């Protein structure tokens, strides 16, 4: 108990100093840049599609063009929230409540992915039961945008998670090659076991993921791992006749139709310690020894970058992977040619994956409707009238598409999640 109290105090001190650090970054962000006296101002990139004079619809948006006095008050809010959480934690300790270890969630954001990533985080925080620890890997110019947006969220939401923003990090000698693989920064997920050395397990998701169920339910798959399993993913396809890997891949892949890495549960401790079988050496290689040789061997044959490398790894180590059903990684491929995700048809969609940019165009309006509904939802308002009912109304307008014909799958589990939010609100 004494060691626990010491650890708690260290966390509290870290929270205060983190607030002071953010304060200093924001308050002293205006610096002289050249003889003409021009200023360099710390301003986050605009969200994709935002125009001058048009109101942003980012999740509870902060003012995106902060002046000095805005920065001052933002820093004050950060410090006040840190103080609030310390006091609340002290009250819980006095009452004998012992906090549970948080769930760890990682995401990578590059380019114009700020708003999309914030919406993903919003869905994770909104529906989850246990506290989350967010690991946000982003290009440096996006860091201020994440800090400003997350600290602007109300205190009762901020208490549900803590976070850290990291710079994009690849091995120095091959950084350029890894960064340009498939989409910018996407291969960062391959290096999580080597960067997050103090983290045992984590959920990795792409920025275009939306949780319609608590992250807690995905986290429970960790307890389903047998002694050899160290990761969990969903199949790339359910129907081999329309699957990509078994028809077009020029490299080994997992199972009948490959796996999709947009949602990946990882036991990092096991990944760091295992020796992986491969087709390059007669002996097993550790994770850090495996990645670059694998890229060099297959880089002319892979289409989907790091996802293809993961398929190759688990092709040779199938006993190390747990498959979870497609409802945990539901993509347009599961409905654009007719419904072909049996688990979603039975129980609804648990996690929505808007790949191919479907949240931002009108090719799959059902996916876009879910994204817009969560993005526009205001924390603290009635989720039934402010989120669920407007979404159901929009989904009825999409029934001219195959995915829209399955619109009830998009809200089946969301309705349960919304009911839990209302119970949380009543308990407050």
KAJOHU-V104522 format. One record per pair of residues at least 6 apart in sequence whose ideal C-beta (glycine too) atoms are under 7 Angstrom apart, sorted by the first residue. I is the first residue (numbers start at 1). GAP is how many residues later the second one is. D is the distance in Angstrom with one decimal. If there is no record, write none. Layout:
# KAJOHU-V104522
i,gap,d
I,GAP,D
I,GAP,D
This chain:
# KAJOHU-V104522
i,gap,d
12,74,4.8
12,77,6.9
15,67,4.6
15,70,6.6
15,71,6.5
16,66,5.5
19,59,4.6
19,60,4.5
19,63,4.4
22,53,6.4
22,56,5.3
22,125,5.9
23,52,3.6
23,55,6.6
23,56,6.6
26,16,6.7
26,45,4.2
26,48,6.1
26,49,5.2
27,44,5.8
27,45,6.4
27,48,5.9
29,12,6.5
29,13,3.4
29,42,6.9
30,9,5.1
30,11,5.9
30,38,6.9
31,9,5.5
33,6,6.7
33,7,4.5
42,102,5.0
43,21,7.0
43,22,5.9
43,23,6.9
44,20,6.2
44,70,6.5
44,98,6.7
44,100,4.9
44,101,2.7
44,104,6.3
45,67,6.8
45,69,6.1
45,96,6.1
45,97,6.4
45,100,6.3
46,18,6.6
47,9,6.1
47,11,5.6
47,67,5.9
47,68,3.5
48,64,4.0
48,67,6.4
48,312,6.4
50,6,5.5
56,8,6.4
57,318,5.9
57,319,5.5
58,57,4.9
58,60,6.1
58,91,6.6
58,317,7.0
59,59,5.1
59,60,5.8
59,63,4.4
59,316,6.0
60,92,6.2
60,93,5.7
60,318,6.3
60,319,5.8
62,86,4.6
62,87,5.4
62,90,4.0
63,7,5.6
66,8,6.8
74,74,6.4
74,77,6.6
77,74,6.3
78,73,5.0
81,70,6.9
81,74,5.5
81,77,5.6
84,71,5.4
85,74,5.8
88,71,6.6
92,7,6.9
100,30,5.7
102,28,6.6
102,29,4.4
102,30,5.8
102,31,4.2
103,27,5.5
103,29,5.4
103,100,6.9
103,112,5.7
103,113,6.9
103,116,4.9
104,29,5.0
104,31,6.5
104,95,5.5
104,97,6.6
104,98,4.2
104,99,6.9
105,19,6.0
105,27,5.4
105,29,5.5
105,97,7.0
105,98,5.0
105,100,6.9
105,110,6.4
106,29,4.2
106,31,7.0
106,86,6.0
106,96,5.3
106,98,4.7
107,10,5.7
107,13,6.4
107,29,5.9
107,98,5.7
107,100,5.7
108,29,4.6
108,77,5.2
108,78,6.6
108,80,4.5
108,81,6.4
108,99,7.0
109,8,4.2
109,27,6.7
109,29,4.4
109,33,5.9
109,98,5.3
110,28,6.9
110,29,5.1
110,58,7.0
110,74,4.4
110,75,3.8
111,73,5.9
113,94,4.7
114,28,5.4
114,31,4.8
116,91,5.0
116,92,6.0
116,243,6.7
117,90,4.3
118,31,5.4
119,252,6.5
119,255,5.8
119,256,4.6
120,85,6.6
120,87,5.8
120,89,5.2
120,90,6.3
121,13,6.3
122,252,6.2
123,87,4.8
123,88,4.3
123,251,5.2
124,8,6.2
124,87,5.0
124,91,5.3
125,7,6.3
125,32,6.2
125,35,5.4
125,36,5.3
126,295,6.7
127,84,5.7
127,86,6.4
127,87,4.9
127,290,4.4
128,86,4.6
128,87,4.5
128,88,5.8
129,85,5.3
129,87,4.9
130,86,5.6
131,29,5.8
131,30,6.1
132,28,6.7
132,29,4.1
132,83,6.6
133,28,7.0
133,29,5.6
134,27,5.8
134,29,3.8
135,29,6.0
135,31,6.7
135,61,6.5
136,10,5.8
136,27,6.1
136,29,4.8
136,30,6.8
137,29,4.8
137,31,5.9
137,51,5.2
138,8,6.3
138,27,6.1
139,29,6.0
140,27,5.7
143,22,5.0
146,19,5.3
147,18,6.6
150,13,6.2
153,226,6.4
154,225,5.4
154,226,6.3
156,272,6.4
157,222,5.2
168,17,5.2
168,20,6.0
169,22,6.8
169,26,5.9
170,8,4.2
170,9,6.1
170,21,6.7
174,118,6.0
178,9,5.0
179,6,6.3
181,6,4.7
181,124,4.4
181,125,6.3
182,122,6.1
182,123,2.5
182,124,6.4
186,119,5.8
186,120,5.8
187,118,6.0
187,119,4.0
189,15,5.1
189,72,7.0
189,75,6.9
189,117,6.3
190,101,5.8
190,116,5.3
190,119,6.8
192,10,6.5
192,12,6.4
192,74,6.7
192,76,6.5
193,75,4.6
193,78,4.3
193,79,5.1
193,94,5.5
194,94,5.6
196,6,6.7
196,72,6.1
199,69,5.6
200,68,6.3
200,69,5.0
201,21,5.5
201,65,6.6
201,66,5.0
201,67,6.3
202,64,5.4
202,66,6.1
203,12,6.4
203,15,6.0
203,16,6.7
203,62,5.5
204,60,4.5
204,62,6.2
205,57,6.7
205,58,5.5
206,56,4.4
206,147,7.0
208,145,6.5
208,146,4.4
208,147,5.9
208,151,6.3
209,53,6.3
209,54,6.3
209,142,6.1
209,144,5.7
210,142,4.3
210,144,7.0
210,160,6.1
210,161,6.4
210,164,6.1
211,140,5.8
212,137,5.8
212,138,6.0
212,139,6.6
212,140,6.1
212,201,5.1
212,202,4.6
212,205,6.2
213,137,4.4
213,200,5.0
213,204,5.8
214,203,6.8
217,133,7.0
218,47,6.5
218,110,6.4
221,11,5.1
221,44,5.5
221,101,6.5
221,103,5.9
222,43,6.6
222,45,6.8
224,98,6.4
225,42,6.5
225,97,6.0
228,91,4.7
228,92,5.9
229,91,5.9
229,92,6.5
229,93,4.8
230,37,4.6
230,40,3.7
230,41,5.3
230,44,6.4
230,90,5.1
231,33,6.3
231,34,6.5
231,35,5.2
231,36,7.0
231,89,6.6
231,90,5.6
232,33,4.1
232,89,6.9
232,90,4.1
232,92,5.3
233,26,4.4
233,27,6.4
233,28,6.1
233,30,6.8
233,31,5.3
233,88,6.7
233,90,7.0
234,25,6.9
234,26,5.7
234,29,6.5
234,89,6.8
234,90,5.6
234,91,6.7
234,92,5.3
234,94,5.5
234,95,3.8
235,20,6.6
235,22,5.3
235,24,6.0
235,88,6.3
235,91,6.5
236,7,6.5
236,8,6.5
236,9,5.9
236,21,5.3
236,22,4.0
236,23,5.8
236,24,4.6
237,6,3.6
237,7,6.9
237,20,4.2
237,96,6.4
238,88,5.7
238,102,5.0
238,103,5.8
239,101,4.7
240,6,5.6
240,16,5.9
240,17,5.8
242,95,5.9
243,14,4.0
245,8,4.4
245,12,5.8
245,13,3.4
245,66,6.9
246,10,6.3
246,11,5.7
249,9,7.0
250,51,4.2
251,47,5.2
251,50,4.8
251,51,6.1
251,57,6.2
251,61,5.7
252,60,5.2
252,63,4.0
253,58,4.0
253,62,5.7
254,57,5.1
254,60,4.3
254,61,5.2
254,64,6.4
254,67,6.6
258,53,5.1
259,51,6.8
259,52,6.0
259,55,6.6
260,47,6.8
260,69,5.6
261,45,6.8
261,46,4.3
261,49,5.2
262,67,5.7
262,91,4.8
262,93,6.6
263,65,6.0
263,66,4.4
263,88,5.8
263,90,6.9
271,16,5.3
272,15,6.3
275,9,2.8
275,10,6.4
275,11,6.2
276,8,5.6
276,9,5.6
276,11,6.9
276,14,5.5
276,37,6.2
276,41,5.4
277,7,5.8
277,39,4.6
277,40,5.5
278,7,5.9
278,12,6.3
278,38,5.6
279,37,6.5
280,13,5.5
280,17,6.3
290,23,7.0
294,15,5.6
294,18,6.2
295,14,6.6
298,14,6.4
302,6,3.8
302,7,6.9
314,6,6.5
314,7,4.7
325,18,3.7
326,8,6.0
326,15,4.1
326,17,5.8
326,18,6.4
327,14,6.3
327,16,4.2
327,17,4.1
327,20,6.2
327,21,7.0
327,22,5.6
327,23,4.8
328,22,5.2
328,23,5.1
329,22,5.9
329,24,5.3
330,11,6.0
330,14,5.5
330,19,4.5
330,21,6.5
330,22,5.6
330,23,6.2
331,22,4.5
331,24,5.5
332,24,6.2
332,26,5.6
332,32,5.1
332,35,6.5
332,71,6.4
334,6,5.8
334,7,4.0
334,10,6.8
335,67,5.4
335,68,3.9
335,71,5.3
336,66,5.5
336,67,6.3
337,65,6.8
338,64,5.9
339,6,5.9
339,67,5.1
344,65,5.1
345,64,6.7
347,66,6.9
348,61,5.4
348,64,2.8
348,65,4.0
349,60,5.2
349,61,5.8
349,64,6.3
350,63,5.7
352,15,6.7
352,18,5.8
354,13,4.8
354,17,6.1
358,6,4.1
358,9,4.3
358,10,6.4
359,8,6.1
359,9,5.5
359,12,3.9
362,6,6.8
364,37,6.7
364,39,5.4
365,33,4.3
365,36,6.4
365,39,6.5
366,29,5.9
366,32,4.4
366,35,6.6
366,37,4.4
366,38,4.7
366,41,5.9
366,44,6.1
367,36,6.8
369,22,6.1
369,25,4.0
369,26,5.4
369,29,6.4
370,21,6.5
370,40,5.7
373,14,5.7
373,17,6.0
373,18,3.9
373,21,6.9
377,6,6.9
377,9,5.7
377,10,4.6
378,8,6.5
383,35,4.4
383,38,4.8
383,39,6.6
384,34,5.9
387,31,6.4
388,23,6.7
388,26,6.6
388,27,6.3
388,30,5.0
391,20,6.5
392,19,5.9
395,9,6.8
395,12,3.9
395,15,6.1
395,16,7.0
396,11,6.9
398,6,3.0
398,9,6.2
399,6,5.7
399,8,6.5
